Each structure stands twice: as structure tokens, then as C-alpha cells.
């Protein structure tokens, strides 16, 4: 695992020129429940603080420019950047343009970053359990010009299985699609289930033809000093997971 002052870098064999990772929660200006590098504009934080945080994010992570922020709705729509609309309703983005940053915001949901082996294409997907079940990762893979076998994927910081309790209806939604998904859920003493987002994502990516998948080493719920967690705190900020190709 590699960490800089402002983000954890993706650990994957991406070609030279690809920069990717997930921001940490500190080194921003937000206060209270959003302390301090909250990058989400729709979670109740002061918008002036969010805008300052976003500028700090761009500078600290040396982004070519600010990302085209998505309006995430736990769906499967994939935006192709650069986009004409500055606010795009989608849960994933793909770009073949150097200098364009694809980014998603999370605080327990799973961010998945993509790059083609030749470095010409990059992408980012927001995969909470709803989007994951609905097929957001498969939709993202289909949006690349590159073949699935030529893609790399990194699973960024998300809530881990021991901390992610769900009801039977969540498990059933996955199992109805793929009976093997049942292996990604462990029954607990409360008659509910512990869901493994990382394992579910690996399974879906493998079925989509993406063989090179790394990451899945963090727990947003358990690492309160580094990450925001909606399940842990309720009202909280959002981290950005981002990827771009240097111009």
C-alpha cells in the first residue's frame, strides 16, 4: 500500500503516466462531521468549504484539472468524458483523453478504478451494493474500447465484510442473479448477513472478463482517522477516488 500526504495510491501494474488513488479525509477546511477534506457537495457541508477542498484536492494530487463531478444515484449509467454537461447523472465515467480525470465520491461504497494496459483509457465506478447488483461494473467495462482482458482494475477503500451487515433481501438480490454470490455473504448471530463488497466485485469483474484485479485492502468503517464512513457516522464527508492519464 502506498500513501502520500493527501491520498492512497492505487496498487496496480498500470502503465507509466497513469495516476490513481483515493483521497484521505484530512488536510481540508471543513469542520464538524465533515472534517476535514470533504469533497461531496450534496451532503450538507458548507459549499464554500467544499469548493476550497476541491481546489486543494486538485493541487495536492497534481490533477491536470478538476474532475467532471458526477451526480451519483446508485445506478449503472456511465458518462464518457469530456462531457458537455458540467454535472452528469451517472455512477461511472470513462475517458480516452489525456488530462481528463475520472472520479467518484464514496464513504463506504466501493470505488473501482480502471485503466487499459496500453494506458490509453481510464475509468472510475461507484459500486455500492445497489449499483454492484444492478451491473455498474459490467456497464463500465462495456464502455471501454479496449477488450475486458486488456483492462486493469483496482478496488479502492470501502467498508469491509466484518462491518457491513445487510438483510436477507440484499443477499437474495445478488443470489437471484448468480447463485455463486451466496459465498460472499456470511450469516451472523442476529439472523442477518455480513456482505463482502470486495469479493462480490471481484466475482462480477471476473465474469465480465477482467482478470487483473488488485486492491481491497482497506476498511472505511474501521479506519476512522483516514476515511469517512456513512455506516459508522451517518452525517459525514466523502472521499474521491480518481484516475487520469498525464498529458
Secondary structure, 3 states (H helix, E strand, C coil): CEECCCEEECCCCCCCCEEEEEECCCCCCCCHHHCCCCCCCCCCCCHHHHHHHHHHHHHHCCCCCCCCCEECCCCCCEEEECCCCCCEECCEEEECCCCCCEEEEECCCEEEEEEECCCCCEEEEEECHHHHHHCHHHHHHHCCCCCHHHEEEEECCCCCHHHCEECHHHHHHHHHHCHHHHHHEEECCCCCEEECHHHHHHHHHHHCCCCEEEECCCCCCCCCCCCCCHHHHCCCCCEEEEEEECC
